[in-house]
Amino acid sequence: MDRRNLTRVSEFILIGLSDVPELQLLFFTVFLIIYIITVLGNLSIICAYLLSTNLHMPMYFFLAHFSFLDICYISVNVPKMLGNCLAAHKTIPFYGCLVQVYTFGVCGGTECYVLAAMAYDRYVAICHPLSYNTIMKRKVCIQLLVGSYLVGSTNSLIHTSITFTLPFCGPNVISHIFCDIPPILQLACADTRINQIVIFVTSVCVVVVSFILIVISYICIIIAILNLTSGRKKAYSTCTSHLMIVTIFYGSVMFMYLKPESNISSQDRVIAVLYTVIAPLLNPFIYSLRNNDNWLIMMNIHIFNWLIG
């Protein structure tokens, strides 16, 4: 087929979690509440870090930036989801979809390596406590953070550019809750095998490599903890919050992006909600409630109450 004769679509239609009209108001209410709590919860962690000099250490430096990424992460998709819940026509412009794909990819890819940097920080703190301040200098922390953003931005740029240079001539219905690359590729009027290969390879480089780095860090941490004669519980508790977030985030992301190509099902849409909406919601609660610094918990509670009150 001659591509010059193809009519390029100007917008996409997002199915969302369900196309049942009676459920839209319920979805709107639930996601609005989740969005507000998520933004305020993660904002309270950022404020706690900025307002307390006692928190100006690598662990909380990465946690504050991770909270910032979570705010961006959920803000990429949920506001559009809320609008579509109340709209008669659940559309998103072609270039709006492109921007959503790129920003979502940047946030997701960056989070993978920020989580890896947090694991490395815990490894140094537990396995090399005497050299911790020397190794985890502020310059090193900034380099790790900048590197994470570079990886996320580059990965997303590759995905977005090779996806949106494809011809789209219809249909334009995305069977998903937001603009994501796998369901968009199913709408392309061209062979997408090269795209699938590139996406798989880059996903392995970002998701799997960062996950392997985390696993290696925790293997070393576990070995070190088992050799401790005292302080084992305290050492372990500094890692449990991070491990919980890693499990939720990587489990759902690997399920979505490291599986053979297939049509997006209702199950996939629910899994997408888990890592795009639920994970950012749980992060501030997990880190606050399982943190050893009780005064950090109280500060978070006071800031959170101030923000919502």
N, C-alpha and C positions, 0 to 999 in steps of 0.2 A: 504494500500500500504506500502511495506517495505521501510523505509527511506534509508536503505543502498543501495538500487537500484536506488535512485534518483540522478540525475546529478545536482550538485549545480552550479548555474549561476555564472559567473566570472565578469559580467558587466551588467549594466542596460542601457536602451535607454530612453532618456528624450524627450518627445514630444515637450515641450516648449509651447509658446503661440499659435503657429500655425505651421503646417507642410507644408504650402504653400511656395515654394522656392522663389517666387518673393518678399515675405515680409521679408525675413531674413536680407537683407542688411538694410532695414528701421529699423527693430528692433535693429540691431547692433548699428546703428548710434544713435538712441534715447536713448538706455540704456547706451551707452558709455558716452554720454553727461550728463545724469542723474547721473551716477556713479562719474564722475569727479567733478561735482558741489556739490554732496552730501559729498564726502570726504573732499573737500576744505572748504565747508561751516562749517561742524562740526569741522574740524581741526582749523578753525579760532576761534571758541568758546573756544576750549581747550587752544589755544595760548593766547587768551585774558585773560583767567583765570590765566594762569601761569605768564604772563608778568605784570599783574596789581595787586598790593597788595590790592587795594580798593575792589577787587572782591573776596578776600579770606574770604568768609562767606558761611554758609551752603547752601544757595540757589544756589550759583554758583558752589560750590563744587559738588553737585549732578548733576547740569546741565552739567558740564565738563565731568563727568563720564558717563552721559547719552549720550553725544555726542560721547565719545569713543566707547560705546556699539553700537551706530548707525553705526559707521564706520565699526566695526567688523560685525555687522548684515548684512549690504549690501554687504560686501566683501565675505561673506560665499557663496553667490549664484550668484551674478551678473557676476563676472569674468568667471565662468563656462558657464553661459547663453550666454555671449559674444562669447566665444570660440565655443559653439555649433551652434550659428547663422552662422558662417563661415565654419563649418565642414560638410563634407559629411555624416559622421556617428556621430550622436549626442549621444555618449556613455559616461558613467562614470563608473570607476572600482567599483567593489563590496565594497571594503574597502574605496574607495574614497567617496562613497555614505554614508557609515557608519560614516565617519568623518564629512561629511556635515550635516547629521542628528544631530549628537551630538553637534557640535559647534553652529548650528542654535538654538537648544533647549536651550543651555546655555545662549546665547545672549537674546533669547526671554523671557525665564523664569526670568532672572536677570532684564531685563527691566521692567517687571511687578512690581517687588517689589521696584525698584528704583523710579518708578512713585509713588508708595505708600509712599515711604520715602519723596519724594518731596511734596506730599500732606500733610503729617504730619508736615513737616517743615513750610508750609504755615499756617497750623492750629495753631501751636505754636506761629508763628509771629503775627497772627491777634487776636487770642483768649487769649494769655498769653504774650503780648508784654514785660511786665516788667521782666518776668522770661525767656525771649527768650535766652539770652546769657548763662544763667545757665543750661537750659534744653538742648539746641542744642550745647553742647560742641563738640570740634573736636573729642574727644574719642567716643562720641555717634554717630556722623556722620560716623565715620569709622566702628563702630559696625553695623550700619544699612546697610552700603555698603557691608561689608563682609557677613552679613546675607543674603543679596540679591543674592550675588554670590553663596553662599552655597545652597540656595534653587534652583536656576537655574541649578547649576551643578548636584545636586542630582536628580532633576526631569528629566533632560536630560539623565542621566546615566541609570535610571530606564527604560525610554522609549526606549533608544537605545539597551540596553542589551536584553530586552524581545522581541524586534522586530527582531534583527539580529541573534538570536539563532534559529529562525524558519527556516525550510527548504524552499529553493527557487529553483524550478526545471524548471521554465518556465511557461508562457511567461515572458519576462523580460522588457516589455515596460511600463514605468511609464508615465501615462497620466497627467503630471504636469510640472511646469516650473523648479522644483528642487526636490531633494530627500526629500520627506516629509513622515511622518509615515502613514497617512491614505491611500494614493495610493500605498505605498509599501506593506502594509498588504494585499491588494487585490491580490497581486502576490504570496503570500505564499501558499505552498502546504500542509497546515495543518489548523486545526480549530483555528480561531483567536478570538473567543468570549472572552476568558480570557484577551487577549491583549486589546480588545476594552474596556472592563470593567476597566482595570487598567489605560488605557490612559484617559478614561473619569474621573475617580476618581482623578487622579493626575492633570489633567487639571483644574478640579474644585478647587483643593487645591491651585494651582498656580494662575490661571486666575481669578476665581470668588472670592476667598478670598481676593486677593490683590485689586480687584475692589470694594468689599464691604468696605474695609478699606479706600479707596479713597472716596467713597460715604459718609461714616460716617464723615470723616474729613471735607468734603465740606458742609454737613448739619450743622455741628457746626460753620463753617466759615460763612455761609449764615445767621444763627441766630445772630452771633456776628455783622456782617455788618449791619443788619437791626436795631440793637440797637445802632449803632454809630450815634452821632449827627453831626460829621464832619469827613472828610477824607474818606468817604464811597467810592467815585470813585477811589481814589488811592489804597485803600485796595482791591477793586474788581479787578483792573487792574493787580495786581500782580498774580492773579490766572487764568486770562483768557487764557494765553498762555498754561499753564499746562492743563487746561480743554480741549482746542482744540486738543492737542496731545493725551490726554486720550480718547477722543471721536473717533478719527481716528483709533488709535491703538486697543483699546478694541472692538470697533464695528466690525472691520474686523476679528480680532482673534476669537471672540466668534462665529461669523458666520461660520468660518471654522472648529473649533474644538469642539464646543458644540452642534452639530446637529446630528441627527441619521445617521448611516453609509449609504453611498450611493456612487455611482460612481462619480469620479471627472469630472465635466463638464467644458465647456469653461468659464462659469460664475465664477466658483470657482477659475480658473486660474487667471482671472482678479482681483478677490478679493485678491488673494495671492500677486499680484503685488502691490496692495494698501498698505498692511502692511509690505511688505519686501523691497519695492523700493520707493514708493511715500512718506510714512510716514518719513523715514530717510531724504529724500530730503527736506521736508517741515519744519522739526524741527528747523534748524538754522534760517530760515527766520521768522518763527512764533515767536521764542523767541527774536530775535533781533529787529524786527519791532514793537513788542508790549511791549518791555521793557521800563520801566520808565526812566532808566538811559540812557539819550541820548548820553553821552560820550561812553557808552558801544557799542551803535550802530555804532558810528564813528570809534571806535577802531576795531570793527569787519570788517567794510568796508575797512579800511586801511590794516588790516592783510590779508583780502580776496584778495584785489588787489595785495598785495605783493606776495602772494602765487601763483596767476595765471599770474603775470607779470614778 
